Amino acid sequence: MASKKTNQVNLKGFFDMDVMEVIEVKSNEELPYDFKEILSEFNGKQVSITIKEENDLPVKDKE
């Protein structure tokens, strides 16, 4: 079996589809990333895409 090289990008932030931007918040600083430009690196290539949203779970009330 041949070896493989993986080209991967991980972003975590708020996605704004209107401007195709992901905004990461670190230490009260907003870091915008051009999502369309990042995706263009994969144009015409076979890809696997996963999108995940994280939500806090409700905490059980103390009785």
Backbone atoms as SQL, in Angstrom:
CREATE TABLE atoms (id INTEGER PRIMARY KEY, chain TEXT, resi INTEGER, resn TEXT, atom TEXT, x REAL, y REAL, z REAL);
INSERT INTO atoms VALUES
  (1, 'A', 1, 'MET', 'N', 0.845, -1.181, 0.000),
  (2, 'A', 1, 'MET', 'CA', 0.000, 0.000, 0.000),
  (3, 'A', 1, 'MET', 'C', 0.893, 1.248, 0.000),
  (4, 'A', 2, 'ALA', 'N', 0.536, 2.219, -0.803),
  (5, 'A', 2, 'ALA', 'CA', 1.307, 3.456, -0.899),
  (6, 'A', 2, 'ALA', 'C', 1.062, 4.344, 0.312),
  (7, 'A', 3, 'SER', 'N', 2.077, 5.115, 0.661),
  (8, 'A', 3, 'SER', 'CA', 1.929, 6.087, 1.748),
  (9, 'A', 3, 'SER', 'C', 1.013, 7.211, 1.294),
  (10, 'A', 4, 'LYS', 'N', 0.421, 7.920, 2.264),
  (11, 'A', 4, 'LYS', 'CA', -0.494, 9.015, 1.946),
  (12, 'A', 4, 'LYS', 'C', -0.037, 10.293, 2.638),
  (13, 'A', 5, 'LYS', 'N', -0.304, 11.392, 2.000),
  (14, 'A', 5, 'LYS', 'CA', -0.068, 12.709, 2.582),
  (15, 'A', 5, 'LYS', 'C', -1.429, 13.377, 2.720),
  (16, 'A', 6, 'THR', 'N', -1.720, 13.903, 3.894),
  (17, 'A', 6, 'THR', 'CA', -3.007, 14.541, 4.146),
  (18, 'A', 6, 'THR', 'C', -2.832, 16.053, 4.234),
  (19, 'A', 7, 'ASN', 'N', -3.632, 16.789, 3.469),
  (20, 'A', 7, 'ASN', 'CA', -3.684, 18.245, 3.548),
  (21, 'A', 7, 'ASN', 'C', -4.964, 18.580, 4.302),
  (22, 'A', 8, 'GLN', 'N', -4.833, 19.154, 5.498),
  (23, 'A', 8, 'GLN', 'CA', -5.980, 19.348, 6.379),
  (24, 'A', 8, 'GLN', 'C', -5.957, 20.744, 6.984),
  (25, 'A', 9, 'VAL', 'N', -7.141, 21.326, 7.144),
  (26, 'A', 9, 'VAL', 'CA', -7.291, 22.625, 7.802),
  (27, 'A', 9, 'VAL', 'C', -8.323, 22.476, 8.904),
  (28, 'A', 10, 'ASN', 'N', -8.011, 22.971, 10.101),
  (29, 'A', 10, 'ASN', 'CA', -8.953, 22.965, 11.220),
  (30, 'A', 10, 'ASN', 'C', -9.201, 24.401, 11.662),
  (31, 'A', 11, 'LEU', 'N', -10.453, 24.789, 11.661),
  (32, 'A', 11, 'LEU', 'CA', -10.848, 26.110, 12.134),
  (33, 'A', 11, 'LEU', 'C', -11.908, 25.934, 13.205),
  (34, 'A', 12, 'LYS', 'N', -11.867, 26.779, 14.214),
  (35, 'A', 12, 'LYS', 'CA', -12.910, 26.772, 15.235),
  (36, 'A', 12, 'LYS', 'C', -13.295, 28.221, 15.491),
  (37, 'A', 13, 'GLY', 'N', -14.533, 28.541, 15.175),
  (38, 'A', 13, 'GLY', 'CA', -14.983, 29.908, 15.355),
  (39, 'A', 13, 'GLY', 'C', -16.404, 30.066, 14.852),
  (40, 'A', 14, 'PHE', 'N', -16.806, 31.298, 14.666),
  (41, 'A', 14, 'PHE', 'CA', -18.151, 31.620, 14.206),
  (42, 'A', 14, 'PHE', 'C', -18.130, 31.779, 12.688),
  (43, 'A', 15, 'PHE', 'N', -18.999, 31.027, 12.001),
  (44, 'A', 15, 'PHE', 'CA', -19.050, 31.040, 10.542),
  (45, 'A', 15, 'PHE', 'C', -20.084, 32.043, 10.063),
  (46, 'A', 16, 'ASP', 'N', -19.667, 32.947, 9.180),
  (47, 'A', 16, 'ASP', 'CA', -20.565, 33.919, 8.557),
  (48, 'A', 16, 'ASP', 'C', -20.608, 33.612, 7.062),
  (49, 'A', 17, 'MET', 'N', -21.677, 32.934, 6.639),
  (50, 'A', 17, 'MET', 'CA', -21.785, 32.504, 5.250),
  (51, 'A', 17, 'MET', 'C', -21.909, 33.682, 4.292),
  (52, 'A', 18, 'ASP', 'N', -22.496, 34.798, 4.750),
  (53, 'A', 18, 'ASP', 'CA', -22.681, 35.956, 3.872),
  (54, 'A', 18, 'ASP', 'C', -21.351, 36.492, 3.349),
  (55, 'A', 19, 'VAL', 'N', -20.312, 36.432, 4.167),
  (56, 'A', 19, 'VAL', 'CA', -18.993, 36.930, 3.751),
  (57, 'A', 19, 'VAL', 'C', -17.966, 35.804, 3.657),
  (58, 'A', 20, 'MET', 'N', -18.422, 34.536, 3.825),
  (59, 'A', 20, 'MET', 'CA', -17.554, 33.353, 3.756),
  (60, 'A', 20, 'MET', 'C', -16.319, 33.531, 4.643),
  (61, 'A', 21, 'GLU', 'N', -16.588, 33.767, 5.922),
  (62, 'A', 21, 'GLU', 'CA', -15.524, 34.047, 6.881),
  (63, 'A', 21, 'GLU', 'C', -15.755, 33.241, 8.154),
  (64, 'A', 22, 'VAL', 'N', -14.681, 32.774, 8.753),
  (65, 'A', 22, 'VAL', 'CA', -14.735, 32.143, 10.066),
  (66, 'A', 22, 'VAL', 'C', -13.971, 33.055, 11.013),
  (67, 'A', 23, 'ILE', 'N', -14.627, 33.434, 12.113),
  (68, 'A', 23, 'ILE', 'CA', -14.009, 34.341, 13.078),
  (69, 'A', 23, 'ILE', 'C', -13.723, 33.575, 14.356),
  (70, 'A', 24, 'GLU', 'N', -12.431, 33.434, 14.654),
  (71, 'A', 24, 'GLU', 'CA', -11.987, 32.761, 15.867),
  (72, 'A', 24, 'GLU', 'C', -11.766, 33.824, 16.945),
  (73, 'A', 25, 'VAL', 'N', -12.235, 33.551, 18.159),
  (74, 'A', 25, 'VAL', 'CA', -12.047, 34.490, 19.267),
  (75, 'A', 25, 'VAL', 'C', -11.035, 33.888, 20.232),
  (76, 'A', 26, 'LYS', 'N', -9.915, 34.601, 20.426),
  (77, 'A', 26, 'LYS', 'CA', -8.856, 34.159, 21.343),
  (78, 'A', 26, 'LYS', 'C', -8.423, 35.346, 22.183),
  (79, 'A', 27, 'SER', 'N', -8.477, 35.183, 23.483),
  (80, 'A', 27, 'SER', 'CA', -8.022, 36.230, 24.411),
  (81, 'A', 27, 'SER', 'C', -8.613, 37.592, 24.065),
  (82, 'A', 28, 'ASN', 'N', -9.931, 37.642, 23.883),
  (83, 'A', 28, 'ASN', 'CA', -10.652, 38.880, 23.558),
  (84, 'A', 28, 'ASN', 'C', -10.203, 39.504, 22.244),
  (85, 'A', 29, 'GLU', 'N', -9.631, 38.709, 21.361),
  (86, 'A', 29, 'GLU', 'CA', -9.202, 39.179, 20.049),
  (87, 'A', 29, 'GLU', 'C', -9.931, 38.371, 18.984),
  (88, 'A', 30, 'GLU', 'N', -10.455, 39.050, 17.960),
  (89, 'A', 30, 'GLU', 'CA', -11.137, 38.368, 16.863),
  (90, 'A', 30, 'GLU', 'C', -10.163, 38.161, 15.709),
  (91, 'A', 31, 'LEU', 'N', -10.038, 36.897, 15.282),
  (92, 'A', 31, 'LEU', 'CA', -9.139, 36.549, 14.187),
  (93, 'A', 31, 'LEU', 'C', -9.971, 36.037, 13.009),
  (94, 'A', 32, 'PRO', 'N', -10.147, 36.863, 11.961),
  (95, 'A', 32, 'PRO', 'CA', -10.965, 36.441, 10.816),
  (96, 'A', 32, 'PRO', 'C', -10.149, 35.615, 9.818),
  (97, 'A', 33, 'TYR', 'N', -10.781, 34.569, 9.282),
  (98, 'A', 33, 'TYR', 'CA', -10.168, 33.725, 8.261),
  (99, 'A', 33, 'TYR', 'C', -11.065, 33.715, 7.032),
  (100, 'A', 34, 'ASP', 'N', -10.476, 33.848, 5.858),
  (101, 'A', 34, 'ASP', 'CA', -11.207, 33.843, 4.595),
  (102, 'A', 34, 'ASP', 'C', -11.504, 32.392, 4.218),
  (103, 'A', 35, 'PHE', 'N', -12.716, 31.939, 4.525),
  (104, 'A', 35, 'PHE', 'CA', -13.081, 30.540, 4.323),
  (105, 'A', 35, 'PHE', 'C', -13.082, 30.166, 2.840),
  (106, 'A', 36, 'LYS', 'N', -13.520, 31.080, 1.990),
  (107, 'A', 36, 'LYS', 'CA', -13.541, 30.807, 0.550),
  (108, 'A', 36, 'LYS', 'C', -12.121, 30.598, 0.022),
  (109, 'A', 37, 'GLU', 'N', -11.186, 31.392, 0.489),
  (110, 'A', 37, 'GLU', 'CA', -9.785, 31.238, 0.068),
  (111, 'A', 37, 'GLU', 'C', -9.220, 29.896, 0.543),
  (112, 'A', 38, 'ILE', 'N', -9.555, 29.516, 1.772),
  (113, 'A', 38, 'ILE', 'CA', -9.096, 28.229, 2.307),
  (114, 'A', 38, 'ILE', 'C', -9.667, 27.085, 1.479),
  (115, 'A', 39, 'LEU', 'N', -10.966, 27.157, 1.162),
  (116, 'A', 39, 'LEU', 'CA', -11.594, 26.108, 0.353),
  (117, 'A', 39, 'LEU', 'C', -11.003, 26.031, -1.053),
  (118, 'A', 40, 'SER', 'N', -10.558, 27.160, -1.593),
  (119, 'A', 40, 'SER', 'CA', -10.020, 27.169, -2.958),
  (120, 'A', 40, 'SER', 'C', -8.776, 26.293, -3.086),
  (121, 'A', 41, 'GLU', 'N', -8.057, 26.055, -1.982),
  (122, 'A', 41, 'GLU', 'CA', -6.888, 25.172, -2.006),
  (123, 'A', 41, 'GLU', 'C', -7.284, 23.741, -2.367),
  (124, 'A', 42, 'PHE', 'N', -8.542, 23.395, -2.147),
  (125, 'A', 42, 'PHE', 'CA', -9.025, 22.040, -2.378),
  (126, 'A', 42, 'PHE', 'C', -9.849, 21.923, -3.664),
  (127, 'A', 43, 'ASN', 'N', -9.955, 23.008, -4.416),
  (128, 'A', 43, 'ASN', 'CA', -10.768, 23.024, -5.628),
  (129, 'A', 43, 'ASN', 'C', -10.297, 21.957, -6.619),
  (130, 'A', 44, 'GLY', 'N', -11.226, 21.144, -7.091),
  (131, 'A', 44, 'GLY', 'CA', -10.923, 20.118, -8.074),
  (132, 'A', 44, 'GLY', 'C', -10.327, 18.847, -7.500),
  (133, 'A', 45, 'LYS', 'N', -10.225, 18.770, -6.180),
  (134, 'A', 45, 'LYS', 'CA', -9.643, 17.598, -5.528),
  (135, 'A', 45, 'LYS', 'C', -10.726, 16.808, -4.806),
  (136, 'A', 46, 'GLN', 'N', -10.483, 15.523, -4.625),
  (137, 'A', 46, 'GLN', 'CA', -11.419, 14.700, -3.855),
  (138, 'A', 46, 'GLN', 'C', -11.226, 15.026, -2.381),
  (139, 'A', 47, 'VAL', 'N', -12.328, 15.356, -1.695),
  (140, 'A', 47, 'VAL', 'CA', -12.239, 15.782, -0.301),
  (141, 'A', 47, 'VAL', 'C', -13.248, 15.040, 0.568),
  (142, 'A', 48, 'SER', 'N', -13.017, 15.110, 1.847),
  (143, 'A', 48, 'SER', 'CA', -13.963, 14.657, 2.864),
  (144, 'A', 48, 'SER', 'C', -14.252, 15.874, 3.726),
  (145, 'A', 49, 'ILE', 'N', -15.523, 16.208, 3.903),
  (146, 'A', 49, 'ILE', 'CA', -15.887, 17.423, 4.638),
  (147, 'A', 49, 'ILE', 'C', -16.715, 17.064, 5.862),
  (148, 'A', 50, 'THR', 'N', -16.309, 17.599, 7.010),
  (149, 'A', 50, 'THR', 'CA', -17.051, 17.446, 8.257),
  (150, 'A', 50, 'THR', 'C', -17.245, 18.829, 8.857),
  (151, 'A', 51, 'ILE', 'N', -18.475, 19.149, 9.233),
  (152, 'A', 51, 'ILE', 'CA', -18.764, 20.408, 9.920),
  (153, 'A', 51, 'ILE', 'C', -19.438, 20.055, 11.229),
  (154, 'A', 52, 'LYS', 'N', -18.968, 20.658, 12.305),
  (155, 'A', 52, 'LYS', 'CA', -19.454, 20.309, 13.634),
  (156, 'A', 52, 'LYS', 'C', -19.818, 21.585, 14.383),
  (157, 'A', 53, 'GLU', 'N', -20.943, 21.530, 15.091),
  (158, 'A', 53, 'GLU', 'CA', -21.366, 22.635, 15.954),
  (159, 'A', 53, 'GLU', 'C', -21.341, 22.132, 17.389),
  (160, 'A', 54, 'GLU', 'N', -20.764, 22.922, 18.277),
  (161, 'A', 54, 'GLU', 'CA', -20.722, 22.547, 19.690),
  (162, 'A', 54, 'GLU', 'C', -21.706, 23.406, 20.480),
  (163, 'A', 55, 'ASN', 'N', -22.504, 22.749, 21.324),
  (164, 'A', 55, 'ASN', 'CA', -23.458, 23.440, 22.191),
  (165, 'A', 55, 'ASN', 'C', -23.280, 22.935, 23.615),
  (166, 'A', 56, 'ASP', 'N', -23.394, 23.840, 24.573),
  (167, 'A', 56, 'ASP', 'CA', -23.318, 23.442, 25.976),
  (168, 'A', 56, 'ASP', 'C', -24.552, 22.631, 26.345),
  (169, 'A', 57, 'LEU', 'N', -24.350, 21.602, 27.135),
  (170, 'A', 57, 'LEU', 'CA', -25.465, 20.800, 27.631),
  (171, 'A', 57, 'LEU', 'C', -26.068, 21.469, 28.857),
  (172, 'A', 58, 'PRO', 'N', -27.376, 21.319, 29.057),
  (173, 'A', 58, 'PRO', 'CA', -27.988, 21.899, 30.258),
  (174, 'A', 58, 'PRO', 'C', -27.495, 21.168, 31.506),
  (175, 'A', 59, 'VAL', 'N', -27.280, 21.932, 32.566),
  (176, 'A', 59, 'VAL', 'CA', -26.830, 21.377, 33.839),
  (177, 'A', 59, 'VAL', 'C', -28.046, 20.986, 34.665),
  (178, 'A', 60, 'LYS', 'N', -27.960, 19.856, 35.319),
  (179, 'A', 60, 'LYS', 'CA', -29.056, 19.380, 36.158),
  (180, 'A', 60, 'LYS', 'C', -29.215, 20.309, 37.360),
  (181, 'A', 61, 'ASP', 'N', -30.469, 20.682, 37.652),
  (182, 'A', 61, 'ASP', 'CA', -30.748, 21.538, 38.805),
  (183, 'A', 61, 'ASP', 'C', -30.442, 20.801, 40.099),
  (184, 'A', 62, 'LYS', 'N', -29.868, 21.543, 41.060),
  (185, 'A', 62, 'LYS', 'CA', -29.632, 20.961, 42.386),
  (186, 'A', 62, 'LYS', 'C', -30.927, 21.025, 43.173),
  (187, 'A', 63, 'GLU', 'N', -31.276, 19.921, 43.816),
  (188, 'A', 63, 'GLU', 'CA', -32.538, 19.889, 44.574),
  (189, 'A', 63, 'GLU', 'C', -32.285, 19.970, 46.047);
